[in-house]
Amino acid sequence: MTMTPATGDTELISIRKIAVCEVGPRDGLQSEKASLTVDQKVELIERSAEAGAKFIEVGSMVHPKAVPQMADTDEVARRIPKADGVEYRVLVMNVKGIDLDQVISLGKHIQQLVGHDTASFVLKAGKCSDIVRGQAQV
């Protein structure tokens, strides 16, 4: 259902296809106090693919001081056995505090880098705000 802003009327729309992206290996793990090992993360991602996930966000390229749970995303991306028909993604919040060569090197392991085109979204992402403003003590 959608709402037409001008009139407030609702209308039923037909959705032919949706794509669901599994973000558990990134969003689900980044707020946990304990970090999983690389092997545990790889197993989680493998199981997601085996369960039928076609799009999996495997981690985030952020400075380890901002999100320590994502410090090994590059290693996780390299070690995932790639399943046919599955697209593996990595979130890149900004270029401050990360190794750009490291991100580029993931190209052969990751099909899509997910980024944001506005600082306002990233600023709303909580702990990343100091990094976006360029004030992080790294």
Secondary structure, 3 states (H helix, E strand, C coil): CEECCCCCCEECCCCCCCCCEECHHHHHHHCCCCCCCHHHHHHHHHHHHHCCCCEEEEEEECCCCCCHHHCCHHHHHHHCCCCCCCEEEEEECCCCCCCHHHHHHHHHCCCEEECCCCHHHHHCCCCCHHHHCCCCCC
